């Protein structure tokens, strides 16, 4: 599935495979509003998610479909913020006690520490990080993967503005809903993958994304395994609340399962509380695109 949102002049393409979407939204007074969208099937084989090699397998097919979709929405050029699949990003938690807080020094340390665990040389990766006390959460995306997408867009007269991923964008989008919770889990479930983010003492302490979506029978088991793994590794942390976003999935069934299996309170997150859309449009499927758009303003 591909979805996108336009807010205050920023055009967003959000990759989720299976179909191709483009959505435009405007941000005036009050909530931003989706004002239009287009959808076409994305043929199998055009896009192949990988964290080690280029994702666009059929460049002409990718660009033709993108041009068709954007053209239908009346967009031919401009800035684009790109949200690429969670599956192409590697996240590591690295002990950084005593490391100088200077950004260059932190990046140098992260590259050194990740040489053995990363499936490619960290020198050929784009790296961002967040320092959380004595730990750094590092996010790696291989350079040629980002360039693959950016080159496809630039050759069509678009200007890539930022690169991000759905689950991390959703975390930022719904951060205002977390209230005073210092320890909690956020679970975002899409058609083809899910992500678990656990916060401890106001910092992200655990992250896992895997290609099991809400159409997969393994979903419940995989979510339980992620939470159980964290609980076993951190017996001093008691998670009482889980925030759940499911897009077009059945949030009631999943919320009931989570509550019964973990004993945690489940709070369902809804995009409709943040963005408005036409009366005949369900805005929930556009969560990752909206999250990318709002994050780029």
C-alpha positions as CSV (number, residue, x, y, z in Angstrom):
1,X,0.0,0.0,0.0
2,X,1.3,3.5,-0.8
3,X,-0.4,6.4,0.9
4,X,0.5,10.1,1.0
5,X,-0.7,13.3,2.5
6,X,-0.2,16.9,1.5
7,X,-0.2,19.4,4.4
8,X,1.0,23.0,4.1
9,X,2.6,22.5,0.8
10,X,4.5,19.3,1.8
11,X,3.7,16.2,-0.4
12,X,4.1,12.9,1.3
13,X,4.6,9.4,-0.2
14,X,4.1,6.6,2.3
15,X,5.2,3.1,1.2
16,X,3.2,0.1,2.6
17,X,3.0,-2.1,-0.6
18,X,0.1,-3.9,-2.3
19,X,-1.6,-0.7,-3.5
20,X,-0.6,2.8,-4.5
21,X,-2.3,5.8,-2.8
22,X,-1.8,9.6,-3.0
23,X,-3.6,11.9,-0.6
24,X,-3.7,15.6,-0.4
25,X,-4.6,17.5,2.8
26,X,-4.6,21.1,3.8
27,X,-3.9,22.6,7.2
28,X,-5.9,25.7,8.0
29,X,-7.4,26.7,11.3
30,X,-8.0,23.7,13.6
31,X,-7.3,20.2,12.5
32,X,-5.5,19.5,9.2
33,X,-7.9,18.1,6.6
34,X,-7.6,15.5,3.8
35,X,-9.1,17.0,0.7
36,X,-8.5,14.4,-1.9
37,X,-6.9,11.0,-2.8
38,X,-6.2,8.6,-5.6
39,X,-5.6,4.8,-5.6
40,X,-4.2,2.2,-8.0
41,X,-2.9,-1.3,-7.6
42,X,0.8,-1.7,-7.2
43,X,1.8,-4.7,-9.2
44,X,3.9,-7.4,-7.5
45,X,7.6,-7.1,-8.1
46,X,7.9,-3.3,-8.5
47,X,8.9,-2.7,-4.8
48,X,10.9,-5.2,-2.8
49,X,11.6,-4.1,0.8
50,X,15.1,-4.9,2.0
51,X,17.6,-3.3,4.5
52,X,20.7,-4.3,2.5
53,X,19.8,-3.5,-1.1
54,X,17.8,-1.1,-3.3
55,X,14.1,-1.5,-2.9
56,X,12.8,-0.4,-6.3
57,X,13.1,-3.4,-8.6
58,X,11.2,-1.9,-11.5
59,X,12.2,1.8,-11.7
60,X,10.0,2.6,-14.8
61,X,7.0,0.8,-13.3
62,X,7.5,2.6,-10.0
63,X,7.8,6.0,-11.7
64,X,4.9,5.4,-14.2
65,X,2.5,4.5,-11.4
66,X,3.7,7.4,-9.2
67,X,3.3,9.9,-12.1
68,X,-0.2,8.5,-12.7
69,X,-1.3,8.8,-9.1
70,X,0.2,12.3,-8.5
71,X,-1.1,13.5,-11.8
72,X,-4.6,12.5,-11.0
73,X,-4.3,14.5,-7.8
74,X,-3.0,17.5,-9.8
75,X,0.6,17.4,-8.6
76,X,3.5,17.5,-11.0
77,X,6.5,18.8,-9.0
78,X,7.5,20.1,-5.6
79,X,8.8,19.0,-2.2
80,X,8.2,15.4,-1.0
81,X,8.7,13.9,2.4
82,X,9.4,10.2,2.0
83,X,8.2,7.6,4.4
84,X,9.9,4.3,3.6
85,X,9.0,0.8,5.0
86,X,9.9,-0.1,8.6
87,X,11.5,-3.2,7.2
88,X,14.4,-1.3,5.6
89,X,15.5,0.3,8.9
90,X,17.7,-1.3,11.6
91,X,17.4,0.0,15.1
92,X,20.0,-0.7,17.8
93,X,20.3,0.3,21.5
94,X,24.0,1.0,22.3
95,X,25.5,1.7,25.7
96,X,27.1,5.1,25.5
97,X,28.2,5.8,29.0
98,X,31.0,8.4,29.1
99,X,30.7,9.3,25.4
100,X,31.0,13.0,24.8
101,X,27.6,14.5,23.8
102,X,29.1,16.2,20.7
103,X,27.2,14.9,17.7
104,X,30.3,14.0,15.7
105,X,31.7,12.1,18.6
106,X,28.5,10.2,19.2
107,X,28.2,9.2,15.6
108,X,31.8,8.0,15.5
109,X,31.2,5.9,18.6
110,X,27.9,4.4,17.2
111,X,29.7,3.5,14.0
112,X,32.5,1.8,15.9
113,X,30.1,-0.1,18.2
114,X,27.8,-1.3,15.4
115,X,30.5,-2.7,13.0
116,X,29.9,-6.2,14.2
117,X,26.1,-6.2,14.6
118,X,25.1,-4.3,11.5
119,X,24.7,-6.4,8.3
120,X,26.7,-3.7,6.3
121,X,29.4,-1.2,6.9
122,X,28.0,1.7,9.1
123,X,30.1,4.0,6.9
124,X,27.6,3.5,4.1
125,X,24.5,4.2,6.2
126,X,22.5,7.3,7.1
127,X,22.4,7.3,10.9
128,X,20.2,9.2,13.4
129,X,20.1,8.7,17.1
130,X,18.5,9.7,20.4
131,X,20.5,9.8,23.6
132,X,18.6,8.3,26.6
133,X,20.8,8.6,29.6
134,X,23.7,6.3,29.1
135,X,22.1,4.6,26.1
136,X,21.8,5.7,22.4
137,X,19.0,4.5,20.3
138,X,20.5,4.4,16.8
139,X,18.6,4.2,13.6
140,X,20.4,3.0,10.4
141,X,19.3,3.2,6.8
142,X,21.7,2.1,4.0
143,X,22.7,5.1,1.8
144,X,21.9,3.4,-1.5
145,X,18.4,2.5,-0.3
146,X,17.6,6.1,0.4
147,X,19.3,7.2,-2.8
148,X,17.2,4.7,-4.8
149,X,14.0,6.4,-3.7
150,X,15.4,9.9,-3.9
151,X,16.8,9.5,-7.4
152,X,13.4,8.1,-8.6
153,X,11.7,11.3,-7.3
154,X,14.3,13.8,-8.4
155,X,14.2,12.6,-12.0
156,X,10.4,13.4,-11.9
157,X,11.0,17.0,-10.7
158,X,10.3,16.3,-7.1
159,X,12.5,17.5,-4.2
160,X,12.9,14.9,-1.4
161,X,12.7,16.8,1.9
162,X,13.0,14.1,4.6
163,X,13.1,10.4,5.0
164,X,11.4,8.5,7.8
165,X,9.5,5.3,8.7
166,X,5.8,4.7,9.5
167,X,6.1,3.4,13.1
168,X,8.5,6.1,14.3
169,X,6.3,8.7,12.6
170,X,3.2,7.3,14.4
171,X,5.0,7.4,17.7
172,X,5.6,11.1,17.2
173,X,2.1,11.8,15.8
174,X,0.4,10.3,18.9
175,X,2.9,11.5,21.5
176,X,0.4,14.0,22.8
177,X,-1.9,11.1,23.7
178,X,0.6,9.5,26.1
179,X,-0.2,11.9,28.8
180,X,1.8,11.4,32.0
181,X,2.7,7.8,31.4
182,X,6.4,7.1,32.0
183,X,6.3,3.4,31.1
184,X,4.0,2.2,28.3
185,X,4.0,0.3,25.0
186,X,2.9,1.5,21.6
187,X,1.8,-1.1,19.1
188,X,1.2,-0.1,15.5
189,X,-0.3,-2.7,13.2
190,X,-0.4,-2.4,9.4
191,X,-1.4,-4.6,6.5
192,X,2.0,-6.2,6.2
193,X,3.9,-5.5,9.4
194,X,3.7,-4.4,13.0
195,X,6.0,-2.5,15.4
196,X,6.3,-2.5,19.2
197,X,7.8,0.5,20.9
198,X,8.3,0.5,24.7
199,X,9.0,3.6,26.7
200,X,10.7,3.5,30.1
201,X,11.2,6.7,32.2
202,X,10.1,8.8,29.2
203,X,12.7,7.2,26.8
204,X,12.3,4.6,24.1
205,X,13.8,1.5,25.7
206,X,12.8,-1.2,23.2
207,X,11.8,-1.3,19.5
208,X,10.9,-4.2,17.2
209,X,9.3,-4.3,13.8
210,X,8.6,-7.4,11.8
211,X,6.8,-8.3,8.6
212,X,3.7,-9.8,10.2
213,X,0.5,-7.8,9.6
214,X,-3.1,-7.9,10.7
215,X,-3.9,-10.5,8.0
216,X,-1.3,-12.9,9.4
217,X,-2.4,-15.7,11.9
218,X,1.0,-15.2,13.7
219,X,0.2,-11.6,14.7
220,X,-1.1,-12.2,18.2
221,X,1.8,-14.6,19.0
222,X,4.4,-12.3,17.7
223,X,3.1,-9.3,19.7
224,X,3.0,-11.4,22.8
225,X,6.5,-12.7,22.2
226,X,7.8,-9.1,21.9
227,X,6.2,-8.0,25.1
228,X,7.2,-11.2,27.0
229,X,10.8,-10.8,25.8
230,X,11.0,-7.2,27.1
231,X,9.4,-8.2,30.4
232,X,11.9,-11.1,30.9
233,X,14.8,-8.8,30.2
234,X,13.5,-6.0,32.4
235,X,11.7,-7.5,35.4
236,X,11.9,-4.2,37.3
237,X,9.6,-2.5,34.7
238,X,5.9,-3.0,35.1
239,X,4.0,-2.0,32.0
240,X,0.4,-1.1,32.8
241,X,-0.7,0.6,29.5
242,X,-0.5,-0.2,25.9
243,X,-1.5,2.3,23.1
244,X,-2.8,0.6,20.0
245,X,-3.1,1.8,16.4
246,X,-4.4,-0.6,13.8
247,X,-5.3,1.6,10.8
248,X,-8.0,-0.4,9.0
249,X,-7.5,-3.5,11.1
250,X,-10.0,-4.7,13.8
251,X,-8.8,-2.8,16.9
252,X,-11.5,-4.3,19.1
253,X,-10.4,-7.9,18.6
254,X,-6.7,-7.0,19.0
255,X,-7.4,-4.8,22.1
256,X,-9.4,-7.6,23.8
257,X,-6.6,-10.1,23.1
258,X,-3.9,-7.7,24.4
259,X,-5.9,-7.0,27.6
260,X,-6.6,-10.7,28.2
261,X,-3.0,-11.9,27.5
262,X,-1.0,-9.1,29.2
263,X,-3.3,-7.7,31.8
264,X,-2.5,-4.2,30.5
265,X,-5.0,-1.4,29.9
266,X,-5.4,-0.9,26.2
267,X,-6.0,2.6,24.8
268,X,-7.0,2.6,21.1
269,X,-5.5,5.5,19.0
270,X,-7.6,7.0,16.3
271,X,-6.4,9.2,13.5
272,X,-9.8,10.9,13.3
273,X,-9.0,12.7,16.5
274,X,-6.1,14.4,14.8
275,X,-7.1,15.0,11.2
276,X,-10.4,15.5,9.3
277,X,-11.4,14.1,6.0
278,X,-14.4,14.1,3.6
279,X,-17.5,12.6,5.1
280,X,-17.2,9.5,2.8
281,X,-13.6,8.9,3.6
282,X,-12.2,6.8,6.4
283,X,-9.1,8.6,7.5
284,X,-7.7,5.7,9.6
285,X,-5.7,4.0,6.8
286,X,-3.7,7.2,6.2
287,X,-2.0,7.2,9.6
288,X,1.6,6.7,8.4
289,X,1.3,9.3,5.7
290,X,-0.4,11.8,8.0
291,X,2.3,11.2,10.6
292,X,5.0,11.9,8.1
293,X,3.3,15.0,6.8
294,X,2.7,16.5,10.2
295,X,6.2,15.6,11.3
296,X,7.7,17.5,8.3
297,X,6.0,20.8,8.9
